[in-house]
């Protein structure tokens, strides 16, 4: 997992220096390699979520496409991450201006929460 950590750190450094294309490259490699190195679904999900967050800041169309692919692959991940992905997709839809889909994603996220009144 040391290589994945280094790739993520390189991605963060490039992102903070506004080198978004380089940052995307490192996060994509980390997301692709994690499934080969680790059998833990939480590690794979975290690597993909890092790429999704980056894409949300740089290209909403790519972020939406990648998030929907992650939603299709959600059975491979732990059920715990379902809420996080719905929340992130709600943010992407909100930033894209599709408020109806954003509201649906946020409502689904609240339904999954153990204490929805606190998160609302």
LOMAR-610851 format. One record per residue: residue in one letter; x, y, z of N, C-alpha, C in turn; residue number from 0. Coordinates in steps of 0.001 Angstrom, whole numbers, plus 500000, padded with zeros to 6 digits. Example, Ala and Ser with C-alpha at 12.3 -4.5 7.8 and 13.67 -1.06 7.14 Angstrom:
LOMAR-610851
SITE residuo n.east n.north   n.up ca.east ca.north  ca.up c.east c.north   c.up num
SITE       a 513190  494310 507800  512300   495500 507800 513200  496700 507800   0
SITE       s 512850  497750 507080  513670   498940 507140 512900  500030 507870   1
***
This chain:
LOMAR-610851
SITE residuo n.east n.north   n.up ca.east ca.north  ca.up c.east c.north   c.up num
SITE       x 500818  498798 500000  500000   500000 500000 500857  501259 500000   0
SITE       x 502166  501143 500161  503039   502306 500167 503021  503052 498841   1
SITE       x 502930  502309 497731  502891   502948 496422 501610  503760 496246   2
SITE       x 500524  503215 496714  499241   503918 496594 499278  505209 497406   3
SITE       x 499838  505128 498595  499955   506324 499429 500777  507394 498721   4
SITE       x 501896  506999 498130  502734   507970 497415 502006  508575 496220   5
SITE       x 501257  507761 495491  500501   508291 494358 499448  509294 494809   6
SITE       x 498772  508971 495922  497770   509905 496443 498415  511208 496897   7
SITE       x 499542  511106 497562  500235   512318 498018 500683  513161 496828   8
SITE       x 501216  512522 495787  501593   513253 494575 500373  513928 493956   9
SITE       x 499251  513233 493962  498011   513812 493445 497587  515033 494238  10
SITE       x 497684  514949 495572  497307   516083 496427 498237  517273 496203  11
SITE       x 499530  516994 496095  500499   518077 495893 500261  518755 494549  12
SITE       x 500046  517976 493503  499779   518561 492182 498478  519364 492203  13
SITE       x 497476  518855 492898  496202   519573 492982 496374  520908 493699  14
SITE       x 497110  520897 494802  497301   522143 495555 498143  523150 494778  15
SITE       x 498961  522665 493841  499742   523560 492984 499018  523871 491675  16
SITE       x 497743  523523 491600  496883   523787 490442 497354  523110 489159  17
SITE       x 497975  521960 489312  498356   521136 488162 497327  520005 488071  18
SITE       x 496137  520359 487592  495008   519448 487673 495141  518221 486779  19
SITE       x 495714  518370 485609  495842   517204 484725 496819  516185 485311  20
SITE       x 497910  516665 485901  498855   515746 486556 498201  515085 487761  21
SITE       x 497467  515878 488517  496790   515354 489697 495801  514259 489309  22
SITE       x 495043  514495 488242  494083   513492 487774 494801  512209 487363  23
SITE       x 495950  512356 486729  496735   511191 486302 497130  510337 487515  24
SITE       x 497635  510971 488564  498060   510219 489752 496885  509555 490454  25
SITE       x 495763  510276 490565  494597   509691 491227 494009  508540 490409  26
SITE       x 494040  508634 489075  493543   507537 488238 494409  506298 488400  27
SITE       x 495717  506488 488406  496621   505346 488578 496401  504707 489946  28
SITE       x 496252  505540 490981  496014   505009 492330 494700  504241 492380  29
SITE       x 493661  504768 491758  492359   504093 491768 492428  502758 491028  30
SITE       x 493159  502715 489933  493277   501468 489171 494157  500442 489876  31
SITE       x 495214  500892 490526  496156   499963 491168 495649  499414 492494  32
SITE       x 494804  500164 493180  494367   499740 494507 493657  498394 494460  33
SITE       x 492828  498190 493444  492113   496909 493352 493064  495740 493088  34
SITE       x 494225  496029 492504  495207   494974 492260 496039  494667 493503  35
SITE       x 496254  495679 494320  497118   495532 495491 496352  495101 496726  36
SITE       x 495159  495656 496919  494410   495409 498144 493106  494681 497839  37
SITE       x 492761  493745 498702  491480   493054 498553 490414  493687 499432  38
SITE       x 490789  494716 500192  489844   495400 501069 488998  496371 500250  39
SITE       x 487674  496182 500210  486828   497067 499410 486845  498517 499892  40
SITE       x 487126  498739 501168  487181   500100 501686 488346  500873 501073  41
SITE       x 489480  500200 500866  490628   500859 500236 490332  501214 498781  42
SITE       x 489692  500303 498080  489351   500548 496676 488371  501714 496580  43
SITE       x 487362  501718 497459  486374   502794 497446 487029  504135 497759  44
SITE       x 487924  504172 498734  488582   505427 499115 489415  505988 497956  45
SITE       x 490105  505123 497238  490898   505590 496093 490007  506148 494988  46
SITE       x 488908  505468 494742  487986   505962 493716 487300  507249 494167  47
SITE       x 487021  507351 495456  486373   508560 495969 487314  509766 495860  48
SITE       x 488609  509546 496053  489578   510635 495867 489533  511159 494437  49
SITE       x 489467  510256 493478  489384   510675 492081 488067  511402 491818  50
SITE       x 486983  510924 492422  485686   511578 492241 485690  513000 492805  51
SITE       x 486320  513192 493949  486411   514531 494536 487217  515451 493622  52
SITE       x 488326  514967 493104  489132   515768 492177 488320  516157 490946  53
SITE       x 487630  515187 490360  486837   515474 489174 485715  516456 489466  54
SITE       x 485179  516426 490676  484135   517376 491058 484670  518800 491024  55
SITE       x 485929  518972 491364  486538   520304 491358 487002  520741 489980  56
SITE       x 487232  519789 489074  487821   520155 487788 486861  519998 486607  57
SITE       x 486061  518922 486569  485200   518666 485417 483938  517935 485889  58
SITE       x 482824  518665 485988  481593   518083 486524 481022  516981 485634  59
SITE       x 481183  517094 484336  480666   516054 483439 481398  514726 483670  60
SITE       x 482722  514790 483764  483503   513576 484059 483153  513038 485439  61
SITE       x 482965  513949 486409  482634   513533 487770 481300  512799 487801  62
SITE       x 480322  513316 487083  479008   512674 487051 479090  511294 486412  63
SITE       x 479819  511190 485312  479985   509901 484638 480702  508897 485548  64
SITE       x 481773  509354 486191  482540   508460 487064 481719  508061 488294  65
SITE       x 480967  509009 488844  480120   508713 489998 479030  507716 489673  66
SITE       x 478447  507830 488486  477417   506869 488081 478018  505480 487857  67
SITE       x 479257  505427 487343  479933   504124 487223 480199  503533 488596  68
SITE       x 480579  504386 489544  480801   503900 490911 479495  503387 491516  69
SITE       x 478396  504066 491215  477098   503636 491725 476734  502263 491167  70
SITE       x 477063  502029 489901  476792   500725 489289 477646  499627 489925  71
SITE       x 478852  499977 490359  479762   499007 490984 479614  498955 492495  72
SITE       x 478591  499567 493027  478467   499713 494474 478376  498380 495203  73
SITE       x 477893  497344 494548  477789   496035 495198 479154  495482 495571  74
SITE       x 480201  495947 494889  481546   495475 495191 482094  496084 496474  75
SITE       x 481494  497182 496918  481995   497891 498088 481159  497560 499309  76
SITE       x 481644  497993 500426  480900   497795 501657 479622  498625 501635  77
SITE       x 478522  498126 502178  477279   498890 502184 477394  500235 502913  78
SITE       x 478372  500347 503774  478566   501581 504533 478831  502757 503597  79
SITE       x 479482  502513 502485  479878   503585 501576 478745  504060 500677  80
SITE       x 477626  503376 500697  476494   503755 499874 476056  505193 500171  81
SITE       x 476004  505543 501438  475574   506881 501846 476557  507947 501366  82
SITE       x 477850  507679 501474  478870   508635 501036 478777  508910 499543  83
SITE       x 478551  507864 498767  478470   508025 497323 477209  508794 496933  84
SITE       x 476087  508513 497593  474867   509274 497311 475066  510755 497649  85
SITE       x 475747  511030 498740  476000   512426 499124 476875  513124 498085  86
SITE       x 477921  512448 497629  478824   513040 496639 478105  513270 495315  87
SITE       x 477287  512311 494895  476526   512498 493656 475489  513609 493805  88
SITE       x 474929  513762 494995  474029   514885 495249 474744  516213 495080  89
SITE       x 475977  516289 495572  476771   517513 495390 477055  517781 493919  90
SITE       x 477389  516737 493182  477694   516899 491759 476460  517383 490993  91
SITE       x 475308  516778 491273  474080   517217 490609 473740  518659 490999  92
SITE       x 473955  519004 492252  473678   520375 492703 474572  521370 491978  93
SITE       x 475870  521061 491888  476798   521956 491201 476515  522031 489700  94
SITE       x 475952  520962 489141  475599   520953 487724 474306  521718 487450  95
SITE       x 473558  522015 488501  472301   522740 488339 471084  521846 488230  96
SITE       x 471260  520537 488390  470139   519596 488339 469639  519380 489772  97
SITE       x 468815  520322 490228  468409   520341 491627 467434  519220 491984  98
SITE       x 466664  518740 491023  465721   517653 491288 466482  516368 491617  99
SITE       x 467489  516045 490792  468294   514842 491058 469114  515003 492331 100
SITE       x 469616  516227 492573  470384   516474 493796 469507  516234 495023 101
SITE       x 468292  516727 494976  467360   516548 496101 467073  515063 496329 102
SITE       x 466890  514321 495232  466633   512877 495350 467827  512160 495976 103
SITE       x 469029  512532 495581  470233   511903 496149 470377  512242 497628 104
SITE       x 470123  513500 497968  470241   513901 499378 469176  513213 500234 105
SITE       x 467970  513085 499703  466908   512378 500445 467283  510908 500655 106
SITE       x 467842  510290 499620  468273   508893 499748 469372  508771 500799 107
SITE       x 470257  509739 500820  471336   509757 501801 470768  509850 503215 108
SITE       x 469756  510694 503388  469138   510833 504713 468400  509568 505135 109
SITE       x 467808  508868 504179  467119   507617 504500 468086  506558 505020 110
SITE       x 469327  506616 504547  470326   505623 504950 470964  505962 506298 111
SITE       x 470745  507169 506764  471408   507617 507981 470726  507070 509223 112
SITE       x 471509  506707 510243  470905   506237 511488 470198  507360 512246 113
SITE       x 470667  508600 512079  470048   509755 512741 469822  510861 511705 114
SITE       x 468781  510712 510872  468594   511674 509791 468317  513099 510278 115
SITE       x 467735  513251 511440  467435   514608 511915 468710  515396 512197 116
SITE       x 469782  514718 512623  471031   515400 512882 471729  515803 511583 117
SITE       x 471653  514960 510568  472327   515243 509311 471551  516177 508396 118
SITE       x 470269  516284 508609  469442   517150 507757 469908  518586 507883 119
***
